[in-house]
Amino acid sequence: MDRLLGKVAIVTGGATGIGEAICKKFAREGAKVMVAGMPQDPVNEVVQEIKEEGGQAAGFMGDVADADDAMRCVKLAVEQFGQLDILINNAGVFPDMKELQQYDIEVFDNLLRNNLRTAFMMTRMALPELQKTQGCIVSAGSEAGQLGIAKNTPYGGTKGFIHAFMKGVAVEQAQHGVRANCVCPGAIDTAWTHKEEGPMAKEDEQLMVNATPMGRRGTPEEMANVYLFLASDEASFVTGSLFFADGGITVAKGSVGEKAHESMKKEPQGQLNLRHSMAGATEIRWPGSKNRDRV
């Protein structure tokens, strides 16, 4: 329960989906967590839920694709908790699924801002503090960054960028004692992969699950467990890695999920009290109001 004791972490996209699970897992393991999200995200709620379980957390609401907001987020974490040890670049969007000839240019531009620029800005602003603590960065990659993804080809491209970006950061920053890695999820049980909540059609859901050897979606908590390992001192010799937590989809061929053993198809119960898994960013997100609320 103390694998991150004494550590301070910023988690972008920290109030919903996988981000919520990361924040709550890290807090349970002793970290002081800065929950960073957009003004429309349930940042305050997640901070309060962490505190109710005895954890330490604060919130930042803003658009970390903006240089000023990214710097404010880093400064607030250091002001609140004294240092910065871990940066989790989890912010991102999954707003549409269309063939490329029909893909909306505004959606493409929004993907670049929310999936790439957020990671660049936060990494750039956090590195001076991470160099002081010989800290680490873990960014959200994806199996789509390795394989590509039909009907959302730009999304896969943004994740391919993140993979290469983190590899370069890992090599560059080793001289300063900073590690950098990616977690590359497959289909996870969040709003992004449910037709009722996100852009996927029923056919897309079925194809995705059937292509996964384990025959199911992963859970946000299962992903948080991987982030925990990479952010902890247990991963002290791990940098520049792409850690695929994808149920085997990147090594599969065909509809192998239909043949999965029943024990693999069953989602684990988990221990975290997650309330916002289906509140993820399935819409276009622009900065909007420049009002910033902090907790």
C-alpha positions in Angstrom: 0.0 0.0 0.0 3.0 2.4 0.2 4.7 1.9 -3.2 4.5 5.6 -3.9 4.9 6.9 -0.4 6.4 10.4 -0.3 5.9 10.9 -4.1 4.0 13.7 -5.8 2.1 13.0 -9.0 0.3 15.0 -11.6 -2.3 13.1 -13.6 -3.8 14.9 -16.6 -7.2 13.7 -17.7 -7.4 12.6 -14.1 -11.1 12.9 -13.3 -12.6 10.3 -15.7 -12.0 6.9 -17.2 -8.5 5.5 -16.8 -7.3 8.8 -15.3 -9.7 8.5 -12.3 -8.4 5.0 -11.6 -4.8 6.2 -11.8 -5.4 9.0 -9.3 -7.2 6.7 -6.8 -4.7 3.9 -7.2 -1.7 6.3 -6.7 -3.4 7.9 -3.6 -3.9 4.5 -2.1 -0.3 3.8 -2.6 0.8 6.9 -0.7 1.2 9.5 -3.4 0.0 13.1 -3.2 -2.0 13.5 -6.3 -2.8 16.6 -8.4 -6.0 15.7 -10.3 -5.8 17.8 -13.5 -8.8 18.2 -15.8 -10.9 20.5 -17.9 -13.6 22.7 -16.3 -16.3 20.3 -17.4 -14.7 17.3 -15.7 -15.6 16.1 -12.2 -12.2 17.1 -10.8 -13.7 18.3 -7.5 -15.6 15.1 -7.0 -12.5 12.9 -7.5 -10.4 15.0 -5.2 -13.1 14.7 -2.5 -13.5 11.0 -3.0 -9.8 10.5 -2.6 -9.8 12.5 0.6 -12.8 10.6 2.0 -10.6 7.4 1.7 -7.8 9.1 3.6 -5.7 10.1 0.6 -4.1 13.4 -0.3 -5.2 15.2 -3.4 -5.7 18.6 -4.9 -7.3 19.7 -8.2 -6.4 21.8 -11.2 -9.0 22.9 -13.7 -7.7 24.2 -17.0 -6.5 23.4 -20.5 -3.0 21.9 -20.2 -2.6 22.2 -24.0 -2.2 25.9 -23.2 1.4 26.8 -22.1 0.3 29.1 -19.3 -2.2 26.5 -17.9 0.4 23.7 -18.1 2.9 25.8 -16.2 0.3 26.8 -13.6 -0.6 23.1 -13.1 3.1 22.2 -12.4 3.6 25.2 -10.2 0.4 24.5 -8.2 1.5 20.9 -7.6 4.9 22.1 -6.3 3.3 24.8 -4.2 0.8 22.4 -2.7 3.0 19.4 -2.1 6.6 20.7 -2.2 8.0 18.8 -5.2 7.1 16.8 -8.3 8.1 13.2 -8.9 5.7 11.7 -11.4 3.9 13.1 -14.5 1.1 11.0 -16.0 0.2 12.3 -19.5 -3.3 10.8 -19.7 -5.3 13.6 -21.2 -6.9 12.9 -24.6 -10.1 12.6 -26.6 -11.8 10.0 -28.8 -14.6 12.1 -30.4 -15.5 10.4 -33.6 -15.3 7.3 -35.9 -15.6 7.9 -39.6 -13.7 6.8 -42.7 -11.0 9.3 -43.5 -12.7 10.8 -46.6 -15.5 11.8 -44.3 -13.4 12.7 -41.3 -14.1 16.2 -39.9 -11.1 18.6 -40.1 -12.2 20.2 -36.8 -12.1 16.8 -35.1 -8.6 16.2 -36.5 -7.4 19.6 -35.2 -8.9 18.8 -31.8 -7.2 15.4 -31.6 -3.8 17.1 -32.2 -4.5 19.7 -29.4 -5.8 17.3 -26.8 -3.7 14.1 -27.6 -0.4 15.7 -28.6 -0.1 19.2 -27.4 -1.2 18.4 -23.9 1.6 15.8 -23.6 4.2 18.1 -25.1 3.3 21.1 -22.9 3.1 19.1 -19.7 6.3 17.3 -20.3 8.1 20.5 -21.2 6.9 22.4 -18.1 7.4 19.5 -15.7 10.9 18.5 -16.7 12.7 21.1 -14.6 10.9 19.8 -11.5 11.3 16.1 -12.4 15.0 16.6 -13.0 15.3 17.8 -9.4 13.7 14.6 -8.0 15.0 12.2 -10.7 11.4 11.5 -11.4 9.5 9.8 -14.2 6.9 10.4 -17.0 4.3 7.8 -18.1 2.2 8.7 -21.1 -0.9 7.2 -22.6 0.0 5.3 -25.7 -2.3 2.8 -27.4 -2.4 -0.4 -29.3 -3.8 1.9 -32.0 -0.4 3.6 -32.1 1.2 0.3 -33.0 -1.5 -1.2 -35.3 -3.4 1.8 -36.5 -7.2 2.0 -36.2 -9.7 1.9 -39.0 -12.5 4.6 -38.9 -10.3 6.7 -36.6 -7.0 6.8 -38.4 -5.9 10.2 -37.0 -6.3 8.9 -33.4 -3.9 6.0 -34.1 -1.5 8.6 -35.6 -1.6 10.7 -32.4 -0.7 7.7 -30.3 2.1 6.7 -32.7 3.5 10.2 -32.0 3.3 9.7 -28.3 5.2 6.4 -28.6 8.1 8.0 -30.5 8.0 11.1 -28.3 8.4 9.2 -25.1 11.2 7.1 -26.5 13.1 10.3 -27.5 12.4 11.8 -24.1 13.7 8.6 -22.4 17.0 8.8 -24.2 17.4 12.6 -23.8 16.5 12.8 -20.2 18.4 9.8 -18.8 21.4 12.1 -18.3 19.2 14.0 -15.8 17.9 10.8 -14.1 14.4 11.0 -15.5 12.7 7.9 -16.9 9.9 8.0 -19.6 7.6 5.2 -20.7 4.2 4.6 -22.3 1.3 2.4 -21.3 -0.5 1.2 -24.4 -4.0 0.0 -23.6 -6.3 -2.0 -25.8 -10.0 -1.5 -25.5 -10.9 -0.5 -22.0 -14.3 -0.4 -20.3 -14.9 3.3 -20.4 -17.2 5.7 -22.4 -14.8 5.5 -25.4 -15.7 1.9 -26.2 -19.5 1.8 -25.5 -21.9 2.8 -28.3 -24.3 4.4 -25.7 -21.6 6.8 -24.5 -19.1 7.3 -27.3 -18.7 7.2 -31.1 -18.4 3.5 -31.6 -21.3 1.6 -33.3 -22.4 -1.9 -32.2 -20.3 -3.4 -35.0 -17.2 -1.6 -33.8 -17.6 -2.9 -30.3 -18.0 -6.5 -31.4 -15.0 -6.4 -33.8 -12.9 -4.9 -31.0 -13.8 -7.5 -28.4 -13.6 -10.4 -30.8 -10.1 -9.3 -32.0 -8.9 -9.4 -28.4 -7.6 -12.9 -27.3 -8.9 -12.4 -23.8 -12.4 -11.8 -25.3 -13.2 -8.7 -23.2 -12.4 -5.1 -22.5 -9.8 -4.2 -19.9 -10.8 -2.3 -16.8 -9.5 1.2 -15.8 -8.1 -0.4 -12.6 -6.1 -2.9 -14.6 -4.6 0.0 -16.5 -3.9 1.9 -13.2 -2.0 -1.2 -12.0 0.4 -0.9 -14.9 0.9 2.8 -14.5 1.6 2.2 -10.8 4.4 -0.2 -11.7 6.0 2.1 -14.2 5.8 5.1 -11.9 7.2 3.2 -8.9 10.8 2.5 -8.0 10.2 -1.1 -8.9 10.6 0.0 -12.6 14.0 1.6 -11.9 15.6 0.0 -14.9 12.7 0.6 -17.3 12.8 3.6 -19.6 11.8 4.1 -23.3 9.4 1.2 -23.1 6.0 0.7 -24.7 4.1 -1.4 -22.2 1.2 -3.1 -24.0 -1.7 -3.8 -21.7 -4.1 -4.8 -24.4 -5.5 -8.3 -23.8 -3.2 -9.5 -26.5 -4.8 -7.6 -29.4 -1.4 -6.5 -30.9 -0.3 -10.2 -31.4 -3.6 -11.6 -32.5 -5.1 -12.5 -35.9 -8.8 -12.8 -36.6 -11.7 -13.3 -34.2 -9.7 -15.0 -31.5 -11.7 -13.5 -28.6 -14.6 -15.8 -29.3 -12.4 -18.7 -28.2 -11.2 -17.2 -25.0 -11.6 -19.2 -21.8 -14.5 -18.1 -19.7 -12.2 -17.1 -16.9 -10.4 -14.7 -19.2 -13.7 -13.1 -20.4 -14.7 -12.1 -16.8 -13.6 -8.7 -15.7 -11.9 -8.7 -12.3 -13.8 -7.2 -9.4 -11.2 -4.6 -8.5 -10.7 -2.6 -5.3 -11.1 1.0 -6.4 -14.4 3.0 -5.9 -14.6 4.3 -9.5 -17.6 6.6 -10.2 -16.6 8.4 -13.4 -15.5 5.6 -15.8 -18.2 6.5 -18.3 -17.6 10.2 -18.2 -14.6 10.3 -20.5 -13.9 12.8 -23.3 -16.0 11.6 -26.2 -16.6 15.0 -27.6 -14.6 17.8 -29.3 -12.9 19.9 -26.6 -11.7 23.4 -27.0 -10.5 25.7 -24.2 -13.8 27.6 -24.0 -13.9 29.7 -20.9 -10.5 30.8 -19.5 -11.9 30.8 -15.9 -9.8 28.4 -13.9 -11.0 26.9 -10.7 -8.6 25.3 -8.3 -9.2 23.2 -5.2 
